[in-house]
Amino acid sequence: MEEVTISAIARLYGAFPQKFGIPRQSNIVDNIVSRIVFEPEYRNVDALRGIDDFDYLWLVWRFSANERQGWSPTVRPPRLGGNQRMGVFATRSSFRPNGLALSSVRLVRVERHTENGPVLYVTGADIMDGTPIYDIKPYLPYTDAHPDARSGFAPVAADSLLEVICEPSLLGRVGEELREPLLDVLAHDPRPSYQHDEEREYGLSFSGYDVRFKVRDDKVLYVVNIF
């Protein structure tokens, strides 16, 4: 089998230092700004010529936090409660033979001349902080969007929004520009889909904050503490 060696062209820096709590798909939470910083050998402004004319981009990246030996032809999608096996190539599971992923993100702005070379600012990323990016391509709605396509075992969005209750004194500990994004992340229920323990206290790392919460009746999320 022919092997191809690829190297990261950039890294994404965002609000999620851990896997827990990352939105389950790109653009589910679309108000968190992330930065794409290029590796030194790719810090060439000419490589971004014309990118401002596109609203969305495709990112090809790697599940760098899911290293494992070998691979399995079937996986247990969280969407199915982790109780049913599906073929790995029929899912978006992070446990794949090559560990590659694809996400669409919205391009907010481009800063071409920073101390780190050109930097892209994007929203809607479902990617952990520091993740290597292997390629960037423009999103073309006339060919990339297929709104009438079948969606298999995931026909509709998985999330039913939770009501989030957070005391103003706790929310006030969070920077003003991060409050709404944090509430959006919590409303989309960061818990694994198979966990429904009402007494369990969960911890979410978000943009430098440790957020503790509980969920009751799978409907209401209570923020216990933020520090």
N, C-alpha and C positions, 0 to 999 in steps of 0.2 A: 504494500500500500504506500502510495506516495505521501510523504510528510511535508508540510509547509510550515515554516517558522515565521511567526509574525511577532511584532513588537508593539508595545503601546505607543500611540502618538500623543496621548494626553492623559490627564486624570481629572475626574470630576470631584469637586469639593462641595459638600452640601450639609444638610442639617442632621443626617442620621449616621452616627459613628458605629452603630450596631445594626444587625439585620432586623431585630424586633421593631415593629412599628413602621417600617418602610411601606408606603402605599403598594397595594398588590399589583397594580398595573400603572403604566405611565399615564399622566394627565388626570388621574382620579382626584388628586389634590394638586391644583394648578397655580397656587399662589406662594410657593416656596422657591426662592431664587437660589440656584446653584451656579458654581463657576466651573468652567472647563479650562484648565491651564495646560498648555502644550509642553511636551518634553523639549529640552533644549534644541535638539536637532530639527524640530519641526516648528520652531518659533519664527516663522517667515510670514509676514503680512500678505505677501502675494498669494499664499495658499488659501487665503480667505477672501480674495477678490470676488465680489458679487454675492457673497453669502447674505448680506443685509437685505437682499431682495426676496428672501424666503421667510415665511412666518414660522415654519416648523422644520426640524431636522431629525434624521434618523441617527441614532447612536448605536454602534456595534461595540459591545463591551464584554467583560468576563466576570463570571461569578467567582470572584477571587476569594471569598470567604467560605466557599463550599468545596474545598479540595478533598478528593477521595480517590482511592485506588480502584481501577476498574469501573464498570458501569453496569446498569441493570436495564433490561429491555422494557420493564414496566415500573411505574412509580405510583404513589398514592397522592393524587391531587388534593390539596386542602379544600378546593371547591366542592369536592365530593365527601368532605368530612374525614378524609384520610382512611376511609373504610373500603374503598374500591380501587382496584388497580386498573390503570390505563397505560397504553403504549407511550413510552417516553416522547416519541415524536408526534404524539397527538396531544401533548401538553406543553405548558410553558415552565415546567419544573426546572429548578436551578441545578438539579443533578442530571447532567447530560454528558455524553461522551467527550465533548470538547469544551463544555462549560461556557459557551458563548450565548449572549443575549442581545436582544434588539429592542430599543425603546424609541418612541417619538417624543420629542420635547419641543416646547415653544421657545423660539429665539427672542430674547428680550432686547439685548443690545450687544454690541461688539466694542471692546476697548482694544485698540490696535497697538497702543504704545504704553505698556506698563513695565514695571521692573521684571516681570516674568514674561515679557513679550506679549503677543496678542492674547486676549482672554474673551471667551464667550460667556454670556450670562443667559441662563435658560431657566424655564420653569417646567413643572410636571414630571421631573425625573423620579423614577422608582429605583434609585441607585444609591448604594452605600457610599459614605464619605471616603475618598481616596481611591475609588475604583478605577482601574485602568480602562481607557477608551482605545479601541483599535481602529475605528474608522468613523467618519462623519459624512453623511450624505444628505442632500436636500430632500425634503418631503414634497412630493408632487400630488396634489389632491386629485387630479384627473386620472391618475393611474394607480395611486396608492390607496385611495378610499373606495371601499366596496360596501356601502351601507345595507345592501340587500343580501349580503352573503350569509350563509348558515353559520351558526356558532357552536355546533356540537353540544357537549354537555355544559357549556357556559353560555346559554342563549341571552342572558341579561346580566347587567352589572350585579356582582355578588353582594355588594354592601347595601344593607338597609341602615340608614343613618341612625345613630344613637343620639338621644338627648344628652348633652354634656352639662353637668352642674359643677361649677368651679367658683368658689368664694372669691369675691373681688380682691381680697387681701392676698390670696395665693396667686391669682392671675397677674396682679400688680408686680410680682417679682420677675415677670418675664418682660423683656424689652418690648416696647409698644408695637414695633413693626413685626414681631413674631407671635403676637397673641392670637390673631385671627388664623394664621397658618397652623398653630398648635391646636386650636380648637377644631379645625377641619380634620387634622390627622386623628384626633381622638374620636370625633363623630363617626369616622369610617371604621371604628372598632379595630384597634391594633392587635387584639388577641388572635392567636391561632384559631382557626375556625372550629377545631375540635375541643376547645377548652371553654367550659361554661360554669366554672366554680365561682359562685357568688362571694365566697369568703376569701378567695385568693386576691392578694394585692399584687398588681403588676407594676413593673418599672419600665418607663420609656425614656431613653436618652435622646434629647432633641436639642440640637444647636447649643450645646453646653449646659443644658438644664436636665435635671433628673426629675421626671414627673411620675408620681405614684398614683394609681387609680384602682377602683373596683367597678364592676359592672353588675347591675341587678336586673333580673328578669330579661336579660338580653335586650334591654330597651334604654336603660339609663346608666350613663357612666358618671361616677362621682370621682372628682379629683381629690385625693387624700392629702397630698403634699407636693410642693415644688421647691427644689433647692438646687 
